[in-house]
Amino acid sequence: MKNIRFIFLLLASLVSLAAQGQWQWTDKDGRKVFSDRAPPAEVLEKNILKRPGSNGTTKADAPASPAVATAAPQSVASAPKLSGLDKEMADKKKKADEAQAAQRKAEQEKITKAKIENCARAKQAKANFDSGVRISRINEKGEREVLDDAARAAELKRIQSIVDADCK
C-alpha cells in the first residue's frame, strides 16, 4: 500500500513538472488551449496566458497594482518577441544591410574622387587650349601632328563638356 502511494506521489510530481513546460493561450473562439508548443503566429500577445518557465503565473495571477503596470515601458510591451533564430536572422540581415550601405558609400566616394581628378585635368587642358599655344598630338602612325583650328575647336568643345559634367 505504501508503494502505491509512493508511486502515485511520484507520478503527480512528474505531471506537475510536465505542466511547467506548457503553453496556455486563448484561441480566436475564446477557448483556452494548452500545448507543449508555442501558439501559432496569428495568436495575439495579449491572448497568451502562460509560457514555459513562467513559474506557473498567468495573466490572471499577475498583480493588478498600477505601479507595477506602469513600471514596464510601453515600447517593450508592444515589441514583438523574437526567438533565437529570428534574432540571428535579423542580426544577419542588419549586418548585410550595413555592409551593403558601406559598399555603396565607398563606391560613391570613389566616383566623387574620379570626378574631382577629371575636373582638374579638364581645367588644365582647357587652360592649355585657351593660352593660344600650338597643341600637337601623336596620330595612329606614331607621327606628331599639330591641331588645326577645326580639330582645336572640336577638342575644346569636348573638354568643355567634361568640365561641365565633372566640375559641379
Buried (B, 14 or more C-beta within 10 A) or exposed (E): EEEEEEEEEEEEEEEEEEBEEEBBBBEEEEEEBEEEEBBEEEBEEEBBBBBEEBEEEEEEEEEEEEEEEEEEEEEEEEEEEEEEEEEEEEEEEEEEEEEEEEEEEEEEEEEEEEBEEBBEBBBEBBEEBEEEEEBEEEEEEEEEEEBEEEEBEEBBEEBBEBBEEBEE
